[in-house]
């Protein structure tokens, strides 16, 4: 079965640890992971010091060509408007009924874009998002990861819960197997391995 690729936003100071589980298991399931940057001609430098050469310009990204847009956290989400175009891209995706997954600082970018005002969501802590001045504080949920309609959000310490929501959304794992995957990688529950390998 031919699948649309998953698009991973990349930018300087990207938090490496936040999307690795999701992208690795999506790729194992046959999804192509394509990286997207505002300027694809220049490599980006992650927080961990990795250089990533983007595949595609954000300006050329169309929701109808994608299965999902993933927005990782990065210091740049909190230091100015440089990443605001990714918030606008998220709006275009959600308007087109194509899912978006945002973790850590990217949730603040979505809050500034107004995308959390009417959706249940989470982040690092509620007051982090409150500092954006957004109008969705009453929809904040104290949870590892939250999916509301087409939008998944998570805090920086929850890359496994974030991946669980993404893998479930795209049908990589379902039901008992999705639960087993989470128990194995989040809780180190060795009994989950037998369920996954069956």
C-alpha positions in Angstrom: 0.0 0.0 0.0 1.4 3.4 -1.0 1.4 5.8 1.9 1.9 9.6 2.0 5.1 10.6 3.8 5.2 12.0 7.3 6.8 15.5 7.5 9.1 16.4 10.3 9.8 20.1 10.9 13.5 20.8 11.5 15.0 24.0 12.7 18.1 25.0 14.7 17.9 24.0 18.4 15.5 21.2 17.6 15.1 18.9 20.6 16.5 15.6 19.3 15.0 13.3 22.0 11.4 14.3 21.5 10.5 12.7 18.1 12.9 9.8 17.8 10.5 7.1 18.9 7.8 8.3 16.6 9.9 8.7 13.5 11.8 5.4 14.0 8.7 3.3 14.4 6.9 5.2 11.6 9.8 4.4 9.3 9.9 0.8 10.4 6.2 0.6 9.4 6.9 1.9 5.9 6.4 5.6 6.2 8.9 7.9 4.5 10.0 10.6 6.9 10.7 13.9 5.0 12.3 16.8 6.8 10.9 20.3 6.2 12.7 23.7 6.9 12.1 27.3 6.0 15.4 27.2 4.1 16.2 23.7 2.8 19.5 24.8 1.3 21.1 25.1 4.8 21.5 22.3 7.3 20.0 22.8 10.7 21.8 22.1 14.0 19.9 20.2 16.7 20.3 20.7 20.4 22.3 17.5 20.4 24.8 18.8 17.8 23.5 16.8 14.9 23.4 18.4 11.4 20.2 17.7 9.4 20.0 18.6 5.7 16.3 19.3 5.1 14.4 17.6 2.3 11.9 20.2 1.5 11.0 23.9 1.9 8.1 24.7 4.2 6.7 27.0 1.4 6.4 23.9 -0.8 4.7 21.7 1.7 1.1 20.9 0.9 -1.2 19.2 3.5 -2.7 17.0 0.8 0.7 15.5 0.2 1.3 14.5 3.8 0.0 11.9 6.3 1.1 14.0 9.3 3.1 17.1 10.3 5.3 16.7 13.4 6.5 19.8 15.2 9.4 19.2 17.7 10.3 21.5 20.5 13.2 23.9 20.1 14.6 26.9 22.0 13.6 29.1 19.0 9.9 28.6 19.8 10.5 30.9 22.9 12.9 33.5 21.5 11.0 35.2 18.8 8.8 34.7 15.8 11.3 32.8 13.6 9.2 29.6 13.8 5.8 31.2 13.4 5.6 30.0 9.8 5.4 26.4 11.2 2.4 27.4 13.4 0.7 28.8 10.3 1.5 25.5 8.4 -0.1 23.6 11.3 -3.2 25.7 10.9 -3.3 24.8 7.1 -2.9 21.1 7.9 -5.7 21.1 10.5 -8.0 23.1 8.2 -7.4 20.4 5.6 -8.1 17.6 8.1 -4.5 16.4 8.0 -3.2 15.6 11.5 -0.5 17.6 13.4 1.6 16.5 16.4 3.4 19.1 18.5 5.6 18.5 21.5 7.3 20.8 24.0 7.9 24.3 22.7 6.0 23.7 19.6 2.8 23.6 21.7 3.5 27.3 22.6 3.8 28.1 18.9 0.4 26.5 18.4 -1.0 28.4 21.3 0.3 31.7 19.8 -1.4 30.7 16.5 -4.7 30.2 18.3 -4.8 26.5 17.6 -5.2 25.4 21.2 -8.1 27.8 22.1 -10.8 25.3 21.2 -9.0 21.9 21.6 -8.0 19.8 24.6 -4.2 19.9 24.9 -1.2 19.6 27.1 2.4 20.8 27.3 5.3 21.0 29.8 3.1 22.8 32.4 0.0 25.0 32.1 1.7 28.3 33.1 4.2 27.8 30.2 1.3 28.1 27.7 -0.5 30.7 29.8 2.5 33.0 29.2 1.6 33.1 25.5 -1.6 34.9 26.3 -3.7 32.3 24.5 -7.4 31.8 25.3 -7.4 28.0 25.8 -6.2 27.6 29.4 -9.5 26.0 30.5 -8.8 23.2 27.9 -5.4 22.3 29.3 -5.2 18.7 30.4 -2.7 17.3 32.9 -1.7 14.3 30.9 1.4 12.8 29.2 -0.1 13.4 25.7 -3.5 14.5 24.5 -5.2 14.0 21.1 -8.2 16.1 20.2 -9.4 15.6 16.7 -6.5 16.1 14.4 -4.1 17.5 16.9 -1.8 15.7 19.3 0.2 17.6 22.0 2.8 16.5 24.6 5.3 17.8 27.0 9.1 17.5 26.6 9.5 14.6 29.0 7.0 12.4 27.1 8.5 11.3 23.8 7.1 7.8 24.3 3.5 8.9 25.0 3.8 11.3 22.1 4.8 8.5 19.8 2.0 6.3 21.1 -0.5 8.9 20.0 1.1 9.2 16.6 1.5 5.4 16.0 -2.1 4.9 17.0 -3.4 7.7 14.8 -1.6 6.3 11.7 -2.5 2.7 12.5 1.0 1.4 13.0 -0.2 -0.3 16.2 -3.7 -0.6 17.6 -5.4 -1.9 20.7 -3.5 -4.5 22.6 -0.4 -4.0 20.5 -0.3 -0.3 20.9 -0.7 -0.7 24.7 2.1 -3.3 24.7 4.4 -1.0 22.7 3.8 1.8 25.3 4.4 -0.5 28.2 7.6 -1.8 26.7 9.2 1.5 25.9 7.7 3.6 28.7 7.5 1.2 31.6 10.3 -1.3 30.6 7.6 -4.0 30.9 9.3 -7.1 29.5 6.0 -9.0 29.3 4.9 -6.6 26.6 7.5 -7.9 24.2 5.6 -11.2 23.8 2.4 -9.3 22.8 4.4 -7.2 20.2 6.1 -10.1 18.7 3.0 -12.3 18.3 
